């Protein structure tokens, strides 16, 4: 009986752990947008989102096609990203009462 309980407990833990890890990653992720910087589509709406490093900066797209559009005018899209980062930082500061980390 104890063995069956242990197996059941391990199976439950195996199912719950990935969901908890994903939720934890979302809470600690400092990327300021939930949407593609080019198309405005939600990240992940077309499967896994596409991550690109542009001059040392992470940029996320809904798909690889948006990377090509980004590269035609990166300044335009980096400005969107910078504006979103400023809004994100202001929201964190308002929520926590100080910059960068929770109490």
Order of alpha helices (4+ residues) and beta strands (2+ residues): alpha-beta-beta-alpha-alpha
